[in-house]
Amino acid sequence: MCPNLDFGCPELEDVFGSFTEKINRYIEDGKLPADTQATMVIEDWQRDLKKVTFRLTWVDKEQKSQEYSREVFLHAGHEAE
């Protein structure tokens, strides 16, 4: 995993690219509004364990704020599925 960097992490470029592509596909298919905001938060959770939270926020047709999030735990030394 990347050391603490302020300017990005080359090892995660594929993950960020895939996440962006999926969100854009949902927007293009009309499943999400164009103003959807997407974030990915990676935290040290325990020794050799990272918690990754994917979060989407948007305003629906009734002008109500909506959010969807999913947490994934990744253990060092194991391939992500």
Stockholm file with secondary structure:
# STOCKHOLM 1.0

chainA/1-81         MCPNLDFGCPELEDVFGSFTEKINRYIEDGKLPADTQATMVIEDWQRDLKKVTFRLTWVDKEQKSQEYSREVFLHAGHEAE
#=GR chainA/1-81 SS CCCSCSSCCGGGHHHHHHHHHHHHHHHHTTSSCTTCEEEEEEEEEETTEEEEEEEEEEECTTSCEEEEEEEEEEETTSCCC
#=GC SS_cons        CCCSCSSCCGGGHHHHHHHHHHHHHHHHTTSSCTTCEEEEEEEEEETTEEEEEEEEEEECTTSCEEEEEEEEEEETTSCCC
//
